[in-house]
Amino acid sequence: MPIRTPAFHRRDVLKSGLLLPPALLASPSVLAVSVQDKKPKRDKRQVAMLLPLSGPRAALGLSMRQAALLADSGPEITAYDTGGTAAGAALAARNALKAKSAMILGPVTAEEMTAAAREVAGRVPVVAFSNNSVVRAPGSWVFGITPSQVTSAILRYARSRGIRNVVVIDDASPWSAAAALAAGKVQGEIGIDVRVLTVTEGQPLPVAGDAPDAVLLPGSGEAVLAAARNLKETGIQLLGTVQALDHRPAALEVLNGAWLASPDPAAFGRFAGEYRARHGGDPGALAALAYDAGGIVKVLRGKGEISEKALLAETSYPCVTGNARFRSDGSVARELAILLAGPQGYEPVAVSLGA
């Protein structure tokens, strides 16, 4: 059975304040324009959220549900429990369709997304929270922050700063492997030469060959930091993705001066503050994605249509995780902050598009 979410009451902090002067109120032409530009009727159809509300990830599912309701607090969002399994996601999707949901947000993992999308079969748009680009498809979007997004964003910025040759450190983790693959795909488009250097913790560091202009660190594991420490001594510019963000003093020492692509920490901080004030506790990255998804639903409701066509029509949705644009192939382009690492943390210095 679906779990109905209660309506939350929030202060109306956005009032238009737009009043026509008395002289214009009697003008037939103005009245005609005002009728023509009348705000679309709000789309009140149900939107389903497929979340793990039972099982080992139930706390995560609850936090995501709460975050989504901060953005769209109407009673039309209904949560369906997946139990964190592919079979549960398929059943939840089936129940959401029976309830005539106009859109599905979730599920969380790639396996669940594949099962849910197969059940939905394109009948309604699915915006899933996975970051595995392999499972995207027309009508089913991967809304998580992907290695491709952050890698292309940091490489575009690096190219704008004169970087032409980049070595990507691969520690054999799934994220690093995906980042290295993404770097190889984008190099021709932006005019950067990419080489991959595989490192293993506890093993001697391989030789990088001819000195590159920059080294990309997809993560911040010990093997990656050891390689970065060795290469930094040569004066090479360090680059990083969101997975390389590390506030440990030893990591900040190595990363000092690095450029990293990430969602804007200030935007996340504002969301986290709102979440704490309402629910207590600290939300994670997946809760931020759920908040953004709720905001997207709110935009579509306000425009009077929740559909695939309407989802694709918007050129940019404001999001805590980076303003997003949905593409017809199931991918999402995202604007990401470029952060400069320093001894005390990270400072935003630019914005770059990740795809």
Rosetta blueprint (number, residue, H / E / L):
1 M L
2 P L
3 I E
4 R E
5 T L
6 P L
7 A L
8 F L
9 H L
10 R L
11 R L
12 D L
13 V L
14 L L
15 K L
16 S L
17 G L
18 L L
19 L L
20 L L
21 P L
22 P H
23 A H
24 L H
25 L H
26 A L
27 S L
28 P H
29 S H
30 V H
31 L H
32 A H
33 V H
34 S H
35 V H
36 Q H
37 D L
38 K L
39 K L
40 P L
41 K L
42 R L
43 D L
44 K L
45 R L
46 Q L
47 V E
48 A E
49 M E
50 L E
51 L E
52 P L
53 L L
54 S L
55 G L
56 P L
57 R L
58 A H
59 A H
60 L H
61 G H
62 L H
63 S H
64 M H
65 R H
66 Q H
67 A H
68 A H
69 L H
70 L H
71 A H
72 D L
73 S L
74 G L
75 P L
76 E L
77 I E
78 T E
79 A E
80 Y E
81 D E
82 T L
83 G L
84 G L
85 T L
86 A H
87 A H
88 G H
89 A H
90 A H
91 L H
92 A H
93 A H
94 R H
95 N H
96 A H
97 L H
98 K H
99 A L
100 K L
101 S L
102 A L
103 M E
104 I E
105 L E
106 G L
107 P L
108 V L
109 T L
110 A H
111 E H
112 E H
113 M H
114 T H
115 A H
116 A H
117 A H
118 R H
119 E H
120 V H
121 A L
122 G L
123 R L
124 V L
125 P L
126 V E
127 V E
128 A E
129 F L
130 S L
131 N L
132 N L
133 S H
134 V H
135 V H
136 R L
137 A E
138 P L
139 G L
140 S E
141 W E
142 V E
143 F L
144 G L
145 I L
146 T L
147 P H
148 S H
149 Q H
150 V H
151 T H
152 S H
153 A H
154 I H
155 L H
156 R H
157 Y H
158 A H
159 R H
160 S H
161 R L
162 G L
163 I L
164 R L
165 N E
166 V E
167 V E
168 V E
169 I E
170 D E
171 D L
172 A L
173 S L
174 P H
175 W H
176 S H
177 A H
178 A H
179 A H
180 A H
181 L H
182 A H
183 A H
184 G H
185 K H
186 V H
187 Q H
188 G H
189 E H
190 I H
191 G L
192 I L
193 D E
194 V E
195 R E
196 V E
197 L E
198 T E
199 V L
200 T L
201 E L
202 G L
203 Q L
204 P L
205 L L
206 P L
207 V L
208 A L
209 G L
210 D L
211 A L
212 P L
213 D L
214 A E
215 V E
216 L E
217 L E
218 P L
219 G L
220 S L
221 G L
222 E H
223 A H
224 V H
225 L H
226 A H
227 A H
228 A H
229 R H
230 N H
231 L H
232 K H
233 E L
234 T L
235 G L
236 I L
237 Q E
238 L E
239 L E
240 G E
241 T L
242 V H
243 Q H
244 A H
245 L L
246 D L
247 H L
248 R L
249 P H
250 A H
251 A H
252 L H
253 E H
254 V H
255 L H
256 N L
257 G L
258 A L
259 W E
260 L E
261 A E
262 S E
263 P L
264 D L
265 P H
266 A H
267 A H
268 F H
269 G H
270 R H
271 F H
272 A H
273 G H
274 E H
275 Y H
276 R H
277 A H
278 R H
279 H H
280 G L
281 G L
282 D L
283 P L
284 G L
285 A H
286 L H
287 A H
288 A H
289 L H
290 A H
291 Y H
292 D H
293 A H
294 G H
295 G H
296 I H
297 V H
298 K H
299 V H
300 L H
301 R H
302 G H
303 K L
304 G L
305 E L
306 I L
307 S L
308 E H
309 K H
310 A H
311 L H
312 L H
313 A H
314 E L
315 T L
316 S L
317 Y E
318 P L
319 C L
320 V L
321 T L
322 G L
323 N L
324 A E
325 R E
326 F E
327 R L
328 S L
329 D L
330 G L
331 S L
332 V E
333 A E
334 R E
335 E E
336 L E
337 A E
338 I E
339 L E
340 L E
341 A E
342 G E
343 P L
344 Q L
345 G E
346 Y E
347 E E
348 P E
349 V E
350 A E
351 V E
352 S E
353 L E
354 G E
355 A L
